[in-house]
Amino acid sequence: MTNFINWGGSRRHFLSHLAGAATWAASSSHFVSALRASAPRLQNEEKSAILLWMGGGPSTIDMWDLKPDAPTGGPFRPISTTGDIQICEHLPRLAQQMHRLSVIRSLSTREADHQRGLYYMKTGFVPNPSVQHPSYGAVVSHELAPTRENLAIPPFVSVGGGSVGAGFLGMSHAPFVVQSNGRVRNLQANADRESLARRMAALELIETQFARQNRGRGPLEHGQVLSKTWEFMTSQQMAAFRLDSESPAVRERYGNTGFGNGCLLARRLVEAGVPFVEVNFSGWDTHANNFTALENKLPEMDQAMSALVEDLAQRGRWEQTAVLWLGEFGRTPRINGNAGRDHWATAWSAVAGGAGIQGGTTVGSTNKDGTAVDSESYGAEDLMASILHALEVPLTTVHKSLSGRPMKIANGGQPIPGLFS
Amino acid sequence: MLGPAKPRRKFILVSATLSLVACTGWSVGNQFGFAAEIPKLVADIDAQFDAAWEEASVVPSKSATDGEWCRRLYLDLLGRIPTLEELQSFLATRSRDKRTNLVDRLLSEEYAEEFAEHWSMVWLNLLIGRDTNSGNRRWIDRDGLREYLQESFSANKPYDVLAEELITATGNNRPGEEEFNGAVNFLTGKLSDNAVDATVSTSRIFLGMRVECTQCHNHPFNDWKQSQFWQLNAYFRQARPLRRYREGELNSVYLMDEDFLGEGGNSPDDAEVYFEMRNGRLQVAYPVFVDGQALENHSGRISQVNRRQELAKLIVSSEYLSQAVVNRLWRHFLGRGFVTPVDDMGPHNPPVLPDIFASLNEAFVRQSYDLKFLMRTIVLGKPYSLSSIAHRRNAEDDPDTGSPPLFSRFYARPMDAEQLYASLLVATHADRAIQRSDRRDDAQRDWLARFTREFDSNDDQPPTVFEGTIPQTLMLMNGGLMRQATSLREGSFLYQVAKRNNLDAMEMIDRLYLAALARRATKPEKQIAEALYREHNGKMEKVLQDMWWAILNSNEFLFIH
């Protein structure tokens, strides 16, 4: 017996030893998809989105909308970029990518509590005890997964942390959580490949026998999940999770940090056809020593995010990939007694680019000291609608909550005009 | 704290009976003569089902096999599959009353501890959710509530008393602290944000009603008005959770009632709540129950009126209380309620089979809200005895396709995470290695937390739809628990089977099937075992490991059917 490269091979091998094989071999229709040789396919023409989530509420006034002349502007100086826009001096690499990215400076929201802000910014809806709304990733997964027939990886991957779940769109669109080093929990089987294939054959028999007994939808659906899991475990697409296959030079360029690895992993997953990847970077809740904290964090962010944008462009995926940099809210223009900034949702910024979103520009503006938006303001709904629009998801889409209530996609938000030419 | 007279009196009666129970081992039901009532009631309800099926031109499925029925009964009453010994002893019984006897046994003192443990988990998830990481966790002591529920279920506390205690509880939320009262944990985490969550949960759980949509606007589908939400909400505004610190750390939460001055601050004798209507105008609300009964005394002073106690009185004397729990329990055992979703009852969403639903409600109230009486009635009835296999004459009775449930077959549904974990332990003895019970608790908590991440109890979701995901499937296939389950180390279930030298190969395989699936292996399954036997060159342990892995990962194991 040689190595069994795939399930197909070992299954046939196993079946040949089976006296009664014929009685059940024909029955396993829902396993057939698992048997299909699934060659990895680059889906350049298909769109994806990457959400860079800055947990804790990043101080956007010190990064994307500096107020050097205001008494509360803080010590950071603005620098020029390749776009028509100035950003923080501690983001020099991103400054070289700003012709691809735009800053929305006119977000004005009402949720300044971490939980509520996170929920609202990730779903477009304010928390409501009666409905669990789906987050960005789940919505995109729901709309785009049907276009990725050969994708063995779950369509919504969350790197380095949890996320808001799939809500009423159901568990098959829930975030698949991996660590930023690409490690997937419980991927390693407790048996060698050959035994695993044998065990799967026995399982397939029990599974199909039961599913065919007319016991309703549930037992059948379990078989589908089993089949997807098997496909996932054995797929060549799993190579996308292996960061060590990248050269040291590339890994160095992303920074070899948690967020750096996450961004590199996001690029690899998007190239494998995953429609939505979220990369979590937390620690932005700078109530104390805001500026020292930022001096530490910004270089990590600068390096990873700039490498991601540059790589996506150089590898020909920029036009298909929307990138959104976002947190749950911004931080107060006022500097508190601990040299920190507190939660501020009234006026703050997000950054977006790729997939046809205009780069190098700003949308909206804030007043002299950054306390208020002095142009038209936008919320989570509009931001979400913009990303969905870039992914060519129709904004007329209406989902249904489990109790049958119609739910407009992105809560009825409309694309932010300044982001599209 | 003295509650309203009616339920209090009843509980004293029951408590007195319980001391008898402890001596005699008899169930409460026998003391009161419930046992005599149940067969008649069951026969009456069965007859109503027969009539309903005939009217719908539906022929019910065949009876479930003894094995299937026994397995589902253990899962639903105790939260786990039967052990091999328990199953075999049931299968070997010849008595005509064997099913009734098993129900009696599982509800008796013999299983009281397990029964209380299972039902306290079910109610814990319902009352405060599964999510142990939610933002309000610092206000809640899970173990405190669990302790309270365990005591309540092992005493078979009447349901109206349970409800009243949870709604009106005061005291410290943490076990071991002075004035400990675990029941307060139902509300301690729901009082911030003007007690909106307390209003929503109390009405969903105890009244089976959704009032939360009307928090912001009038209900689009039924007659609920925005003002009704805030009128109900006004009952909770005296409740105040106080944080208790010890050495600078939050130690516990003390829930009490204190004077509510009203949001206008005019006079505590006219303690009002304000809410914003959609048109931006402010409107005032005072306590009014969902049926329109208003609290005449508008005072917010505790010395004048305790609003939570007033609310509890209204709830326990309303018909909604029994309807909500009868429906919920029926769904627990049969997979679907008379009303779906279980927390959205009302004229806009009438029950299926209304007469049967009414009979059950009436009997439950007549028997003083005795939960074990209700459970016994449900599991001894015909719908619970049917096979989950549909046939030509009842194929259309399939709620998954949107048709109203007729219960002409048992709707197969996946175990919940707690049932699955407990069943894996029963089937594998995977916990025997862990000696200390607190470590066993930790292991359970850890496994459940990982398995149920992003997966909170959700009343909207019909439990018949499989919610498994790739991470969950991976965890079952490749996780530590499955590794333990398929190990041959001394003491494991597999070791016991493999080392019993008086069994032949097929008897060993049969033992696996009985232990996990409550049936013997089919012919094709035996053939596959034989083929494996040849593959492994006669090493039976290897065959057992492969088969055991396959059985425990199958839909047939993961489902209640």
Chai-1 contact restraints between the chains, C-beta under 6 A:
chainA,res_idxA,chainB,res_idxB,connection_type,confidence,min_distance_angstrom,max_distance_angstrom,comment,restraint_id
A,H17,B,A531,contact,1.0,0.0,6.0,A-B,restraint_1
A,L18,B,A531,contact,1.0,0.0,6.0,A-B,restraint_2
A,A19,B,Q527,contact,1.0,0.0,6.0,A-B,restraint_3
A,G20,B,P524,contact,1.0,0.0,6.0,A-B,restraint_4
A,G20,B,Q527,contact,1.0,0.0,6.0,A-B,restraint_5
A,T23,B,P524,contact,1.0,0.0,6.0,A-B,restraint_6
A,W24,B,P524,contact,1.0,0.0,6.0,A-B,restraint_7
A,Q115,B,G135,contact,1.0,0.0,6.0,A-B,restraint_8
A,P129,B,V200,contact,1.0,0.0,6.0,A-B,restraint_9
A,P129,B,E212,contact,1.0,0.0,6.0,A-B,restraint_10
A,S130,B,E212,contact,1.0,0.0,6.0,A-B,restraint_11
A,P154,B,I470,contact,1.0,0.0,6.0,A-B,restraint_12
A,G165,B,E454,contact,1.0,0.0,6.0,A-B,restraint_13
A,M171,B,E467,contact,1.0,0.0,6.0,A-B,restraint_14
A,M171,B,T469,contact,1.0,0.0,6.0,A-B,restraint_15
A,A174,B,E454,contact,1.0,0.0,6.0,A-B,restraint_16
A,A174,B,T469,contact,1.0,0.0,6.0,A-B,restraint_17
A,N186,B,L474,contact,1.0,0.0,6.0,A-B,restraint_18
A,N186,B,M475,contact,1.0,0.0,6.0,A-B,restraint_19
A,N186,B,N478,contact,1.0,0.0,6.0,A-B,restraint_20
A,N186,B,G479,contact,1.0,0.0,6.0,A-B,restraint_21
A,A189,B,N478,contact,1.0,0.0,6.0,A-B,restraint_22
A,N190,B,N478,contact,1.0,0.0,6.0,A-B,restraint_23
A,N190,B,R483,contact,1.0,0.0,6.0,A-B,restraint_24
A,R198,B,D546,contact,1.0,0.0,6.0,A-B,restraint_25
A,R199,B,D546,contact,1.0,0.0,6.0,A-B,restraint_26
A,R199,B,W549,contact,1.0,0.0,6.0,A-B,restraint_27
A,R199,B,A550,contact,1.0,0.0,6.0,A-B,restraint_28
A,A202,B,I528,contact,1.0,0.0,6.0,A-B,restraint_29
A,A202,B,D546,contact,1.0,0.0,6.0,A-B,restraint_30
A,A202,B,M547,contact,1.0,0.0,6.0,A-B,restraint_31
A,A202,B,A550,contact,1.0,0.0,6.0,A-B,restraint_32
A,L203,B,A550,contact,1.0,0.0,6.0,A-B,restraint_33
A,L203,B,N553,contact,1.0,0.0,6.0,A-B,restraint_34
A,L203,B,S554,contact,1.0,0.0,6.0,A-B,restraint_35
A,L205,B,P524,contact,1.0,0.0,6.0,A-B,restraint_36
A,L205,B,I528,contact,1.0,0.0,6.0,A-B,restraint_37
A,I206,B,A550,contact,1.0,0.0,6.0,A-B,restraint_38
A,I206,B,S554,contact,1.0,0.0,6.0,A-B,restraint_39
A,I206,B,E556,contact,1.0,0.0,6.0,A-B,restraint_40
A,E207,B,S554,contact,1.0,0.0,6.0,A-B,restraint_41
A,E207,B,N555,contact,1.0,0.0,6.0,A-B,restraint_42
A,F210,B,N555,contact,1.0,0.0,6.0,A-B,restraint_43
A,F210,B,E556,contact,1.0,0.0,6.0,A-B,restraint_44
A,Q213,B,I389,contact,1.0,0.0,6.0,A-B,restraint_45
A,N214,B,I389,contact,1.0,0.0,6.0,A-B,restraint_46
A,N214,B,A390,contact,1.0,0.0,6.0,A-B,restraint_47
A,R215,B,S388,contact,1.0,0.0,6.0,A-B,restraint_48
A,R215,B,I389,contact,1.0,0.0,6.0,A-B,restraint_49
A,R215,B,A412,contact,1.0,0.0,6.0,A-B,restraint_50
A,G216,B,D400,contact,1.0,0.0,6.0,A-B,restraint_51
A,G216,B,A412,contact,1.0,0.0,6.0,A-B,restraint_52
A,R217,B,D400,contact,1.0,0.0,6.0,A-B,restraint_53
A,G218,B,A412,contact,1.0,0.0,6.0,A-B,restraint_54
A,G218,B,T464,contact,1.0,0.0,6.0,A-B,restraint_55
A,G218,B,F466,contact,1.0,0.0,6.0,A-B,restraint_56
A,P219,B,N555,contact,1.0,0.0,6.0,A-B,restraint_57
A,E221,B,F466,contact,1.0,0.0,6.0,A-B,restraint_58
A,H222,B,F466,contact,1.0,0.0,6.0,A-B,restraint_59
A,H222,B,N555,contact,1.0,0.0,6.0,A-B,restraint_60
A,V225,B,G468,contact,1.0,0.0,6.0,A-B,restraint_61
A,V225,B,T473,contact,1.0,0.0,6.0,A-B,restraint_62
A,T229,B,I470,contact,1.0,0.0,6.0,A-B,restraint_63
A,T229,B,T473,contact,1.0,0.0,6.0,A-B,restraint_64
A,F232,B,I470,contact,1.0,0.0,6.0,A-B,restraint_65
A,L402,B,D460,contact,1.0,0.0,6.0,A-B,restraint_66
A,S403,B,D460,contact,1.0,0.0,6.0,A-B,restraint_67
